[in-house]
């Protein structure tokens, strides 16, 4: 492995001081002169035709400056942007009908929040109720109510993957089983509710400060829905209090704030309440998963036939992408010589589901890993041994989808088995205790080679100065994961500077290079990191040329930047300080600034991603057999994320993933009644607290990803997937209850134990 000075070190977060002292400004903290406060009127019914909207009383209320409905807008649909433009199905405000409880119907802007809320109560909407459907089976029935006229069967997207000879493989298999799993919707539960503030200048251009993961995508979609030019919109991402996929799209409040700012000539801010987030916010896709697998008696996998039905809610959102990805993740981790996937995205009259940490992987891998544990037991093979036998390795291929360029999966399995003392512990557990394993693989940024854009997938600009400092400009969005720090580490390492020598400006569409597609799919370290490296190497080329000329160095000498100097390797006296070399280059070019632009677009690197992470996780639980209450006693994790740029950041990602996995497995769930979300506060929607977090041990497996910056790949989302299947297997080990429909509640455990009890 390469030796680094800054990469691989526990560098404090760039934003740590501002957040710790409370000086970090989030969107809702920003106030502008003359600012108005916006609120959104939402539908109280799950499916209805809008007959008439009367806003006259709201407009007459003193302090109200603007009221808008869908009829006032350009009526331009938006959605999954340029990936699948034909699936765009959502208006910023409902135009013809509403399709879920919480659908956006109208918006107001007033001098204060109290007045804005009062104005909402004065808007009169006449609805004509329509029949509604609230689950996949009802939506797919013949004669079911149709949510969108262009999808008469309520299926908006169908995706397929197939290779090998699936029928022949199942005929030749010694052991075949088929299982049906159901996984549920959960909330992102980020600490900062969505917030947007729009202002219009004298030339009619809009500046939008918004809590987003994707400033460039918001810029493009906002321009489209407003009927404006792209560069007449400026999007600035302030500090963001978590996103996890829930802030990666343009949303109605961003449009409404901008549209009302244009109408009034005054800044407009809209901040959602927690109730709005839980009632109408995006959520993880519920899915029905039918998985059929075939094995030889010795445990060799021969085939997998996977059908997944996604409950997308009322609109597509990011569902078309998720429909493909969950099939892609279904083919990961193990060598499936024969594989078939059929996926459908189904409309229902519920809040739309969108991207959430793992984006299809937690659902698909819950089914895959649970099924692997079932098969291991029935074939009489240790679950880890069965996985090692079938594990993917470096160089493996998924036909027409991906090539595995680096893989530490087997090493992860071996390490986690050793860390947890797996075989001994499984044989020596007390009554009511269990141990289980779950594994994962995840993408390092979505490539999606059908994606059409005139810009690179990621770009960076580096400016260097005669005082020995550098300025990094990137549209990559730090939403709490620490990417600003990681990108500075990569640049500092490459230029031989210190962290304090580098200033960073990020996520401002008017200041930073176009483009970066945002923070999603664990793409920032690999893609933005490669763009930073590209820019840094162009700077170095100019510096090396100047030093070579200054010292009459032969071309056989390698040059390097290190410790604030530029010099010939092995001849440190043949060099100068970084700032002196910059000054020399600028002087030779008549004062022209020394600036380089870098970019990265991984063409020809697979259909989905240029690199995959891998890992394994073991959970140790105890179950109170009187109450069904599960307590997770300890977690062990081993994972391959390539070169570790910042160990403490990787550890933070792991701990956050375990927290989300605990909630997904054991307690988080929406309670719905005819499309209405009843769990609309954190008192009702139960997320784990710090007191629920188990102790844990983790290890990073050393691999080098050739496509990654300095060998790095993802460490942010993949780890969200193994926790639920590991806990589920441990609960089964402790109680005999096998959960096929998340979450694992005490009621389900007690009922399952009762069924298993001898009569």
VEXGULO-253449 format. One line per 5 residues: for each residue x, y, z of C-alpha. Coordinates in Angstrom, 1 decimal. Example, Ala and Ser with C-alpha at 12.3 -4.5 7.8 and 13.67 -1.06 7.14 Angstrom:
BEGIN
12.3:-4.5:7.8 | 13.7:-1.1:7.1;
This chain:
BEGIN
0.0:0.0:0.0 | 1.2:3.5:-0.7 | 2.6:5.7:2.1 | 0.8:8.9:2.6 | 1.3:12.0:4.8;
-2.2:13.2:5.2 | -4.5:10.6:3.5 | -5.2:7.8:6.1 | -4.9:10.2:9.0 | -7.6:11.2:11.5;
-8.0:14.8:10.4 | -10.7:16.8:12.2 | -13.7:17.8:10.1 | -13.4:21.1:8.3 | -16.8:22.1:9.7;
-16.3:20.7:13.2 | -15.6:24.0:14.9 | -18.5:25.8:13.3 | -21.0:23.1:14.2 | -19.6:22.6:17.8;
-19.8:26.3:18.6 | -23.2:26.8:17.0 | -22.0:29.3:14.4 | -22.8:27.1:11.4 | -25.6:28.7:9.4;
-28.3:26.4:8.1 | -30.9:27.6:5.6 | -33.5:28.4:8.2 | -31.0:30.5:10.1 | -30.6:32.9:7.2;
-32.7:36.0:7.3 | -32.9:38.7:4.5 | -34.3:42.2:4.7 | -38.0:42.2:3.8 | -38.2:38.5:3.9;
-41.6:36.8:3.7 | -42.6:33.5:5.3 | -44.2:30.8:3.2 | -46.4:27.8:4.0 | -47.9:25.1:1.9;
-51.5:23.9:1.9 | -51.7:20.1:1.6 | -54.4:17.7:0.6 | -56.5:16.1:3.4 | -57.7:13.3:1.1;
-55.7:10.5:-0.7 | -57.2:10.8:-4.2 | -59.6:13.5:-5.5 | -60.2:15.7:-8.4 | -59.7:19.4:-7.7;
-63.0:21.1:-8.6 | -62.3:24.6:-7.4 | -59.9:26.6:-5.2 | -61.0:29.9:-3.7 | -58.1:31.9:-2.3;
-59.9:35.3:-2.0 | -60.2:35.2:1.8 | -56.6:34.3:2.2 | -55.5:37.1:-0.1 | -57.6:39.6:1.8;
-56.0:38.8:5.2 | -53.7:41.6:6.3 | -50.0:40.6:6.0 | -50.5:38.1:3.2 | -48.5:39.2:0.1;
-49.0:36.2:-2.2 | -51.2:33.1:-2.7 | -50.6:30.7:-5.5 | -52.2:27.5:-6.8 | -51.2:25.1:-9.6;
-53.2:27.2:-12.1 | -50.8:30.2:-11.5 | -47.7:28.2:-12.3 | -46.3:27.3:-15.8 | -47.6:23.7:-15.2;
-44.3:22.0:-16.1 | -43.8:18.5:-14.7 | -40.6:17.5:-13.1 | -39.1:14.3:-11.7 | -36.1:12.0:-12.2;
-34.3:14.6:-14.2 | -32.2:13.4:-17.1 | -31.9:9.8:-16.1 | -35.5:9.0:-17.2 | -37.2:12.2:-18.4;
-40.2:10.2:-19.7 | -41.1:9.3:-16.1 | -41.5:12.9:-14.9 | -45.0:13.0:-13.5 | -45.1:15.6:-10.7;
-46.2:19.3:-10.7 | -44.8:21.6:-8.0 | -48.4:22.3:-7.1 | -51.3:20.0:-8.0 | -53.0:21.0:-11.2;
-55.8:18.5:-11.9 | -56.1:16.3:-8.9 | -54.4:15.2:-5.7 | -53.0:11.7:-5.2 | -52.0:11.4:-1.6;
-52.7:12.9:1.8 | -50.2:15.7:2.0 | -50.0:16.5:-1.8 | -49.2:20.1:-2.3 | -52.2:22.2:-3.4;
-51.4:25.9:-2.7 | -48.8:28.1:-1.1 | -48.9:31.5:0.7 | -46.3:34.1:1.6 | -46.9:36.5:4.5;
-45.1:38.9:6.7 | -44.8:36.2:9.5 | -45.5:32.6:10.1 | -48.6:33.0:12.1 | -50.2:35.0:9.3;
-49.1:32.5:6.7 | -50.6:29.7:8.8 | -53.9:31.6:9.3 | -54.1:32.2:5.5 | -53.9:28.5:4.8;
-57.1:28.0:6.9 | -58.9:30.5:4.7 | -58.2:28.8:1.4 | -61.3:26.8:0.3 | -60.8:23.7:-1.9;
-63.6:21.8:-3.3 | -62.6:18.1:-3.9 | -64.4:15.4:-5.8 | -63.3:12.2:-4.1 | -61.9:9.4:-6.2;
-61.3:5.7:-5.3 | -57.9:5.1:-3.8 | -55.5:2.2:-3.5 | -53.0:1.7:-0.7 | -51.0:-1.4:-1.4;
-49.3:-3.1:-4.3 | -51.9:-5.9:-4.7 | -54.8:-3.5:-4.8 | -53.1:-1.2:-7.3 | -52.4:-4.1:-9.7;
-55.9:-5.6:-9.6 | -57.9:-5.5:-12.8 | -60.2:-2.5:-12.6 | -58.2:-0.7:-9.9 | -58.4:3.1:-9.7;
-55.9:4.6:-12.1 | -53.5:7.2:-10.6 | -51.9:8.5:-13.8 | -53.7:8.2:-17.2 | -50.5:7.2:-19.0;
-50.2:4.1:-16.8 | -53.6:2.3:-16.9 | -52.2:-0.6:-14.9 | -50.6:1.6:-12.3 | -47.1:0.3:-13.3;
-44.9:3.2:-14.1 | -41.7:1.3:-14.8 | -40.6:-2.2:-15.5 | -37.0:-3.3:-15.4 | -35.3:-6.6:-16.3;
-31.9:-8.1:-16.0 | -31.1:-11.6:-17.2 | -28.1:-13.8:-18.0 | -27.3:-17.5:-18.1 | -29.9:-20.2:-18.6;
-32.2:-19.9:-15.5 | -34.6:-22.7:-16.4 | -31.8:-25.3:-17.0 | -30.0:-24.2:-13.9 | -33.0:-24.8:-11.6;
-33.6:-28.2:-13.2 | -30.0:-29.2:-12.4 | -30.0:-27.8:-8.9 | -30.1:-30.3:-6.0 | -31.9:-27.8:-3.7;
-34.4:-25.1:-4.6 | -36.4:-22.8:-2.4 | -38.6:-19.8:-3.0 | -39.5:-17.2:-0.3 | -41.5:-14.0:-0.2;
-40.3:-11.1:1.8 | -42.0:-7.7:2.6 | -40.0:-4.7:3.7 | -41.5:-1.5:4.9 | -41.3:2.3:4.5;
-39.1:4.3:6.9 | -38.3:8.0:7.2 | -34.9:9.6:6.6 | -35.4:11.3:10.0 | -32.7:13.9:9.4;
-32.3:16.4:12.2 | -32.8:19.5:9.9 | -36.2:19.7:8.3 | -36.1:20.9:4.6 | -35.8:24.6:4.2;
-35.5:26.9:1.2 | -35.0:30.7:0.9 | -35.4:32.4:-2.5 | -34.5:36.0:-3.5 | -34.8:37.8:-6.8;
-32.3:40.5:-8.0 | -33.2:43.6:-10.1 | -32.4:41.6:-13.3 | -34.9:38.9:-12.4 | -32.3:36.3:-11.5;
-33.0:34.0:-8.6 | -30.7:33.0:-5.8 | -31.9:30.0:-3.8 | -30.4:28.9:-0.5 | -31.7:25.4:0.1;
-31.0:22.3:2.2 | -30.1:20.0:-0.6 | -27.8:17.2:-1.6 | -27.8:18.2:-5.3 | -27.5:21.9:-6.0;
-26.9:21.5:-9.7 | -29.9:19.2:-10.2 | -32.1:21.7:-8.3 | -30.8:24.5:-10.5 | -31.7:22.6:-13.6;
-35.2:21.5:-12.5 | -36.0:24.9:-11.0 | -35.1:26.6:-14.2 | -37.2:24.1:-16.2 | -40.3:24.4:-14.0;
-40.1:28.2:-13.9 | -39.4:28.5:-17.6 | -36.1:30.2:-17.0 | -32.5:29.8:-18.3 | -30.3:27.5:-16.2;
-27.8:30.2:-15.4 | -30.4:32.7:-14.3 | -30.8:30.4:-11.2 | -28.1:30.3:-8.5 | -28.4:27.6:-5.9;
-26.3:27.7:-2.7 | -26.1:24.9:-0.3 | -25.5:26.1:3.3 | -24.8:23.7:6.1 | -27.1:20.7:5.9;
-28.3:18.7:8.9 | -28.5:15.4:7.2 | -30.0:14.2:4.0 | -29.6:10.4:3.4 | -31.3:10.7:0.0;
-34.3:12.7:1.2 | -32.9:16.0:-0.1 | -31.6:14.9:-3.5 | -34.5:16.1:-5.6 | -36.1:19.5:-6.3;
-39.2:19.7:-4.1 | -42.3:21.9:-4.2 | -41.2:24.3:-1.5 | -38.1:25.2:-3.5 | -40.3:26.0:-6.5;
-42.9:27.8:-4.4 | -40.3:30.0:-2.6 | -38.7:31.0:-5.9 | -42.0:31.5:-7.7 | -43.5:33.7:-4.9;
-40.2:35.6:-4.7 | -40.6:36.5:-8.4 | -44.2:37.5:-7.9 | -43.6:39.7:-4.8 | -40.1:41.0:-5.5;
-39.3:40.0:-1.9 | -37.3:37.1:-0.4 | -39.5:34.1:0.6 | -38.5:31.3:2.9 | -40.3:28.0:3.5;
-39.3:25.6:6.2 | -41.1:22.4:6.8 | -42.3:21.2:10.2 | -41.4:17.7:11.5 | -45.1:16.8:11.0;
-44.8:17.8:7.3 | -41.6:15.8:6.9 | -43.2:12.7:8.3 | -46.6:13.1:6.5 | -45.4:14.2:3.1;
-41.7:13.7:2.9 | -40.0:11.1:0.8 | -39.5:7.6:2.4 | -37.7:4.3:1.7 | -39.6:2.1:-0.8;
-41.7:-0.6:0.7 | -41.2:-3.7:-1.4 | -42.7:-7.2:-2.0 | -39.7:-9.4:-2.9 | -40.1:-13.0:-4.3;
-36.7:-14.8:-4.4 | -36.1:-18.3:-5.8 | -32.6:-19.8:-5.4 | -31.0:-23.0:-6.5 | -27.9:-24.8:-5.0;
-25.9:-27.9:-5.3 | -25.8:-30.1:-2.2 | -22.2:-28.9:-1.5 | -23.5:-25.3:-1.2 | -22.6:-24.1:-4.7;
-25.0:-21.4:-5.9 | -26.4:-22.2:-9.4 | -29.3:-19.8:-10.0 | -31.4:-16.9:-8.7 | -34.8:-15.7:-9.9;
-35.8:-12.4:-8.3 | -39.1:-10.5:-8.6 | -39.5:-7.2:-6.8 | -42.5:-5.0:-6.7 | -41.9:-1.4:-5.4;
-44.6:0.6:-3.7 | -43.7:4.0:-5.1 | -46.6:6.0:-3.7 | -48.3:8.7:-5.8 | -45.4:9.8:-8.0;
-42.2:8.3:-9.5 | -39.7:10.4:-7.7 | -36.5:8.4:-7.8 | -38.4:5.1:-8.1 | -37.4:4.3:-11.8;
-33.7:4.3:-10.7 | -34.5:2.3:-7.5 | -36.3:-0.3:-9.6 | -33.2:-1.1:-11.6 | -30.8:-0.8:-8.7;
-32.6:-3.3:-6.4 | -32.2:-5.8:-9.2 | -28.5:-4.9:-9.6 | -27.9:-5.4:-5.8 | -29.8:-8.7:-6.0;
-27.0:-10.0:-8.3 | -24.2:-8.8:-6.0 | -22.1:-10.4:-3.3 | -22.2:-13.9:-4.7 | -21.3:-15.6:-7.9;
-24.7:-16.2:-9.6 | -23.9:-18.0:-12.9 | -27.6:-17.7:-13.8 | -29.7:-14.8:-12.8 | -33.0:-13.2:-13.7;
-34.6:-10.1:-12.3 | -38.0:-8.6:-13.0 | -39.0:-5.4:-11.2 | -42.1:-3.2:-11.3 | -42.6:0.3:-9.8;
-46.3:0.6:-8.8 | -48.3:3.7:-8.0 | -50.4:3.8:-4.8 | -52.2:6.7:-3.0 | -49.5:7.1:-0.4;
-46.6:9.7:-0.1 | -44.0:9.1:-2.8 | -41.0:7.0:-1.9 | -37.6:8.1:-3.1 | -33.9:7.6:-2.6;
-32.8:6.6:0.9 | -29.4:5.5:2.2 | -28.6:2.3:0.3 | -31.2:3.1:-2.5 | -32.6:-0.4:-3.0;
-29.8:-2.3:-1.4 | -31.2:-2.6:2.2 | -34.4:-4.1:0.8 | -32.9:-6.4:-1.8 | -30.1:-7.5:0.5;
-32.4:-8.2:3.4 | -34.1:-10.8:1.3 | -30.8:-12.2:-0.1 | -29.0:-12.4:3.2 | -32.0:-13.9:5.1;
-32.4:-16.5:2.4 | -28.6:-17.3:2.5 | -29.0:-17.9:6.3 | -32.1:-20.2:5.7 | -30.2:-22.2:3.1;
-27.1:-22.6:5.3 | -29.2:-24.1:8.0 | -31.1:-26.4:5.7 | -28.0:-27.6:3.9 | -26.1:-28.0:7.2;
-23.4:-25.6:6.3 | -22.0:-22.8:8.5 | -23.5:-19.4:7.2 | -20.0:-17.9:6.9 | -18.6:-20.9:5.1;
-21.5:-20.9:2.7 | -20.8:-17.3:1.9 | -17.1:-17.8:1.4 | -17.7:-20.6:-1.0 | -19.9:-18.4:-3.2;
-18.3:-15.0:-2.6 | -17.4:-12.6:-5.4 | -13.8:-12.0:-6.1 | -11.7:-9.4:-7.9 | -12.2:-9.7:-11.6;
-15.7:-11.2:-11.4 | -18.3:-9.9:-13.9 | -22.0:-9.3:-13.9 | -22.7:-9.6:-17.7 | -23.5:-6.2:-19.3;
-23.6:-4.5:-15.9 | -20.3:-4.5:-14.0 | -16.8:-5.8:-13.5 | -15.5:-6.1:-9.9 | -12.1:-4.3:-10.0;
-11.3:-4.8:-6.3 | -13.0:-7.0:-3.8 | -12.2:-7.8:-0.2 | -15.4:-9.7:0.6 | -13.8:-13.0:1.5;
-11.3:-11.2:3.7 | -14.2:-9.3:5.4 | -15.9:-12.6:6.1 | -12.8:-14.2:7.6 | -12.0:-11.1:9.6;
-15.5:-10.7:11.1 | -15.6:-14.4:12.0 | -12.3:-14.0:13.9 | -13.3:-10.7:15.6 | -16.6:-12.2:16.8;
-15.2:-15.6:17.6 | -18.1:-16.8:15.5 | -17.9:-20.6:15.7 | -17.2:-20.8:19.4 | -19.8:-18.1:20.3;
-22.6:-19.8:18.3 | -22.1:-22.9:20.3 | -21.9:-21.2:23.8 | -24.8:-18.8:23.8 | -27.2:-18.5:26.8;
-30.9:-19.2:26.4 | -32.5:-16.2:24.7 | -29.3:-15.1:23.0 | -28.5:-15.3:19.3 | -25.8:-14.4:16.8;
-26.3:-13.7:13.1 | -24.6:-12.4:10.1 | -25.5:-10.1:7.2 | -23.3:-8.9:4.3 | -23.4:-6.1:1.7;
-21.9:-4.7:-1.5 | -22.5:-1.2:-2.7 | -21.8:1.1:-5.6 | -19.2:3.9:-5.5 | -21.2:6.4:-7.4;
-23.8:5.8:-10.0 | -22.4:5.8:-13.6 | -25.6:5.1:-15.4 | -24.1:5.2:-18.9 | -27.4:6.1:-20.5;
-27.2:9.4:-18.6 | -27.0:12.3:-21.0 | -25.3:15.5:-19.9 | -23.0:18.0:-21.6 | -21.0:18.3:-18.4;
-18.6:15.9:-16.6 | -20.0:13.8:-13.8 | -17.7:15.8:-11.4 | -15.5:18.8:-11.8 | -13.1:20.7:-9.6;
-11.0:23.8:-9.9 | -7.7:24.4:-8.0 | -6.1:27.8:-7.7 | -2.6:28.1:-6.1 | -0.9:31.2:-4.8;
2.6:32.6:-4.2 | 2.0:32.5:-0.5 | 2.0:28.7:-0.6 | -1.8:28.3:-0.3 | -4.4:26.7:-2.5;
-8.1:27.3:-3.1 | -10.3:24.3:-4.0 | -13.7:25.0:-5.7 | -16.1:22.1:-6.1 | -19.9:21.6:-6.4;
-19.7:18.4:-4.4 | -22.0:18.7:-1.4 | -21.0:18.0:2.2 | -24.2:17.2:4.0 | -22.6:16.0:7.1;
-20.6:13.0:5.8 | -17.3:15.0:5.8 | -16.6:15.2:2.1 | -15.2:18.7:2.3 | -12.5:17.4:4.6;
-11.8:14.3:2.5 | -11.4:16.4:-0.7 | -9.0:18.8:1.1 | -7.0:15.8:2.3 | -6.7:14.4:-1.2;
-5.6:17.8:-2.5 | -3.2:18.4:0.4 | -1.6:15.0:-0.2 | -1.2:15.5:-3.9 | 0.3:19.0:-3.6;
2.3:18.3:-0.5 | 0.6:21.0:1.5 | -1.0:21.1:4.9 | -4.7:21.1:5.5 | -4.6:24.7:6.8;
-3.0:25.8:3.5 | -6.2:25.0:1.7 | -9.4:27.0:1.4 | -12.5:25.2:0.0 | -15.6:26.7:-1.6;
-18.3:24.1:-2.3 | -21.8:23.7:-3.6 | -22.6:27.1:-5.1 | -23.7:26.8:-8.7 | -22.5:30.4:-9.5;
-19.0:30.0:-8.0 | -18.0:26.4:-8.5 | -17.3:24.5:-11.7 | -20.2:22.8:-13.5 | -21.0:20.3:-12.8;
-21.3:17.8:-10.0 | -24.4:15.6:-9.8 | -24.6:15.8:-6.0 | -24.3:13.6:-3.0 | -25.9:10.3:-3.6;
-24.9:6.8:-4.4 | -21.7:7.2:-2.3 | -20.2:9.0:-5.3 | -18.4:12.0:-3.8 | -15.0:10.5:-2.6;
-14.5:8.6:-5.8 | -15.8:11.0:-8.4 | -15.2:14.4:-6.9 | -11.9:13.0:-5.5 | -10.8:12.0:-9.0;
-11.7:15.4:-10.3 | -9.6:17.1:-7.6 | -6.7:14.8:-8.4 | -7.0:15.7:-12.1 | -6.8:19.4:-11.3;
-3.9:18.9:-8.9 | -1.9:16.9:-11.3 | -2.3:19.7:-13.9 | -1.0:22.2:-11.4 | 2.0:19.9:-10.6;
2.9:19.5:-14.2 | 3.3:23.3:-14.5 | 5.3:23.4:-11.2 | 7.5:20.5:-12.2 | 8.4:22.1:-15.5;
9.4:25.3:-13.8 | 11.6:23.6:-11.2 | 13.2:21.4:-13.9 | 14.1:24.4:-15.9 | 15.4:26.3:-12.9;
17.8:23.6:-11.9 | 18.6:22.2:-15.3 | 17.4:18.8:-14.2 | 17.5:15.9:-16.6 | 14.2:14.4:-17.4;
15.2:11.1:-15.7 | 14.6:12.9:-12.4 | 11.2:12.3:-10.9 | 9.6:15.3:-9.2 | 7.4:15.5:-6.2;
5.5:17.9:-4.0 | 5.9:17.3:-0.3 | 6.2:19.2:2.9 | 5.5:22.5:1.2 | 8.3:22.0:-1.3;
8.7:21.0:-5.0 | 11.9:19.1:-5.7 | 13.6:16.2:-7.5 | 13.1:12.9:-5.8 | 16.2:11.9:-3.9;
17.7:15.4:-4.4 | 15.7:17.7:-2.1 | 18.2:20.5:-2.4 | 17.2:20.7:-6.1 | 13.9:22.4:-5.3;
12.1:25.4:-3.9 | 9.2:26.1:-1.6 | 5.7:25.6:-3.1 | 4.9:29.3:-3.0 | 8.2:30.3:-4.6;
7.6:27.9:-7.5 | 4.1:29.3:-8.0 | 5.5:32.8:-8.0 | 8.1:31.8:-10.6 | 5.4:30.3:-12.9;
3.2:33.3:-12.6 | 6.1:35.6:-13.3 | 7.0:33.6:-16.4 | 3.4:34.0:-17.6 | 3.2:37.8:-16.9;
1.2:37.4:-13.8 | -1.4:35.0:-15.1 | -3.1:33.2:-12.2 | -2.1:29.5:-11.8 | -5.4:27.7:-12.1;
-6.3:24.2:-13.3 | -9.6:22.6:-13.9 | -10.1:18.8:-13.3 | -12.9:16.5:-14.2 | -14.0:12.9:-14.0;
-16.5:10.9:-16.0 | -16.2:7.1:-15.8 | -17.2:6.1:-19.3 | -16.7:2.5:-20.1 | -16.5:1.6:-16.4;
-19.6:-0.5:-16.2 | -23.3:0.2:-16.6 | -23.8:1.2:-13.0 | -20.6:2.1:-11.1 | -16.8:2.0:-11.5;
-16.2:0.3:-8.2 | -18.0:-1.7:-5.4 | -17.4:-1.9:-1.7 | -18.0:-5.1:0.3 | -18.4:-6.0:3.9;
-19.8:-8.4:6.6 | -21.4:-7.8:9.9 | -22.2:-10.0:12.9 | -24.9:-9.1:15.5 | -25.2:-10.6:19.0;
-28.6:-10.1:20.6 | -30.6:-11.1:23.6 | -34.4:-11.5:23.5 | -36.7:-11.3:26.5 | -38.9:-14.3:25.8;
-41.6:-12.9:28.1 | -42.0:-9.6:26.3 | -40.3:-10.2:22.9 | -38.0:-7.2:23.5 | -34.7:-7.4:21.5;
-31.5:-5.9:22.9 | -28.5:-5.8:20.6 | -25.5:-6.6:22.8 | -22.7:-6.1:20.3 | -21.9:-5.6:16.6;
-18.8:-6.6:14.7 | -18.1:-5.2:11.2 | -15.4:-5.8:8.7 | -15.6:-3.9:5.4 | -13.6:-3.2:2.3;
-13.7:0.5:1.3 | -10.4:0.6:-0.4 | -7.8:3.1:0.8 | -9.2:4.8:3.9 | -8.9:8.6:3.5;
-10.0:9.5:7.0 | -10.4:6.7:9.5 | -12.6:8.7:12.0 | -15.0:9.6:9.2 | -15.3:6.0:8.1;
-16.0:5.0:11.7 | -18.6:7.7:11.9 | -20.3:6.4:8.7 | -20.3:2.9:10.2 | -21.9:4.0:13.5;
-24.5:6.1:11.7 | -25.3:3.1:9.4 | -25.7:0.8:12.4 | -28.1:3.3:14.0 | -30.2:3.5:10.8;
-30.1:-0.3:10.5 | -31.3:-0.8:14.1 | -34.3:1.4:13.4 | -35.1:-0.3:10.1 | -34.8:-3.7:11.8;
-36.6:-3.2:15.1 | -38.7:-0.1:15.6 | -39.2:2.4:12.8 | -42.4:2.2:10.9 | -45.2:4.4:9.5;
-48.7:3.7:10.8 | -51.1:4.5:8.0 | -54.9:4.7:7.9 | -56.4:5.0:4.5 | -53.4:6.8:3.2;
-53.0:9.1:6.2 | -49.8:8.9:8.2 | -50.6:8.7:11.9 | -47.0:8.6:13.1 | -46.3:12.3:12.6;
-44.0:13.1:15.5 | -40.8:11.6:16.9 | -43.0:10.6:19.9 | -44.9:8.2:17.6 | -42.3:7.5:15.0;
-39.7:5.6:17.1 | -36.1:6.1:16.1 | -33.3:4.6:18.2 | -31.5:6.9:20.6 | -27.9:7.0:21.6;
-28.8:4.7:24.6 | -30.0:2.0:22.1 | -26.6:1.9:20.3 | -24.7:-1.3:21.0 | -20.9:-1.4:21.5;
-19.0:-2.6:18.5 | -15.7:-3.4:16.9 | -14.8:-2.7:13.3 | -12.0:-3.4:10.8 | -11.2:-1.9:7.4;
-9.9:-4.5:5.0 | -6.9:-3.1:3.0 | -7.6:-3.2:-0.7 | -6.6:-0.8:-3.5 | -9.3:0.3:-5.9;
-7.6:1.2:-9.2 | -10.4:3.5:-10.3 | -10.5:5.4:-7.0 | -8.5:8.4:-5.9 | -5.5:7.0:-4.1;
-7.3:3.6:-4.1 | -10.4:4.8:-2.2 | -14.0:3.7:-2.7 | -17.3:4.1:-0.9 | -17.9:3.8:2.9;
-21.2:5.7:3.4 | -24.2:3.7:2.2 | -23.3:0.1:1.9 | -23.0:-0.3:5.6 | -26.7:0.5:6.0;
-27.6:-2.9:4.5 | -26.2:-5.7:6.7 | -27.5:-4.7:10.1 | -31.1:-5.7:9.6 | -30.4:-9.3:8.2;
-27.7:-9.8:10.9 | -30.1:-8.9:13.7 | -32.9:-10.9:12.1 | -30.8:-14.0:12.0 | -29.6:-13.5:15.6;
-33.3:-13.2:16.7 | -34.0:-16.4:14.9 | -31.1:-18.1:16.5 | -32.4:-16.9:19.9 | -36.1:-17.6:19.5;
-36.8:-19.7:16.4 | -38.8:-16.9:14.9 | -37.8:-16.0:11.3 | -38.8:-12.5:10.2 | -39.9:-12.3:6.6;
-41.6:-9.0:7.0 | -39.8:-6.1:8.6 | -39.7:-4.6:11.2 | -39.0:-7.3:13.9 | -41.5:-6.2:16.6;
-42.0:-7.8:20.0 | -45.5:-8.8:18.9 | -44.2:-10.7:15.9 | -41.6:-12.5:18.0 | -44.1:-13.6:20.6;
-46.5:-14.8:18.0 | -43.7:-16.6:16.1 | -42.4:-18.2:19.3 | -46.0:-19.4:20.1 | -46.3:-21.0:16.7;
-42.9:-22.8:17.2 | -43.8:-24.0:20.7 | -44.7:-27.7:21.0 | -48.4:-28.4:21.5;
